[in-house]
Amino acid sequence: MKITIFTSNQPRHLRLINELSYICDEVFAIQECNTVFPGLKKDFFNNSDIMKEYFSNVMKAEKDLFGDIFFNNKNVRTLSLKSGDLNNVSMSALSEALKSDVYVVFGSSFIKEPLIDFLIENKAINIHMGVSPYYRGSSCNFWAAYDKNPELIGATIHLLGKGLDSGDMLYHALPKAERVDPFLLGMKAVKVAQDSLVDRIKTKEIFSYTPVKQDKTKEIRYSRNVEFNDDVADDYLKNLFTKDEIFEKLKNRDKSLLLNPYIK
């Protein structure tokens, strides 16, 4: 089996690439690269003092769970791009990666035609870090925490669609109730999503789900990159949930809101 993944270059993205490489013969990894030191170097986000503080927490949680950046396994073939360049790459340049059995999208930029048409036709699977249809857009799990809804920190595994995070859903993946800080909770949501998808591709269970359309009337927030600024980050840092508050919220999570939930 061959798997192609469109992703990025942080430790959490590298980890998914390697986990997929254990269950197949060959992985084609198309990586759109940002700085691995957000908050310290200006790139996708500002490098203000507030952003440095916020992302130092993010990076610590990511390193605690996924380790430092590392090399991929030997059966991984990598194409590295600057973030945002994917839609300027020709289909012929990607041709070797477009002959796979499974296509996964996790943390790529917004994919446009003609590549999006190919991926939709081939039932590409997207990991959306946010519980749809409640949270869609950018930094969804941050906004769930900001809105005092940590029980809706998780992931939606869905078929890729032309709209952002709009494809038909397969299931939700969420971290179990634990006493953890909100930054680690967000990374645990990433790991649960990855583990569930890798396992379900390996067992082929992923292909047995009946896709369910998203009910956009249930949307709580559609977030955009520009909305995550210094003022918002500062407000969030000053009003963090305690570990006990997070545990209580997760323990009392309303599972009726979720589709085929995978909680671990």
Beta strands, then each sheet from edge to edge (+ up, - down):
strand 1: 2-7
strand 2: 26-33
strand 3: 76-82
strand 4: 102-105
strand 5: 125-128
strand 6: 135-137
strand 7: 155-159
strand 8: 169-174
strand 9: 221-223
strand 10: 262-263
sheet 1: 3+ 2+ 1+ 4+ 5+ 7- 8+ 10+
sheet 2: 6+ 9+
end
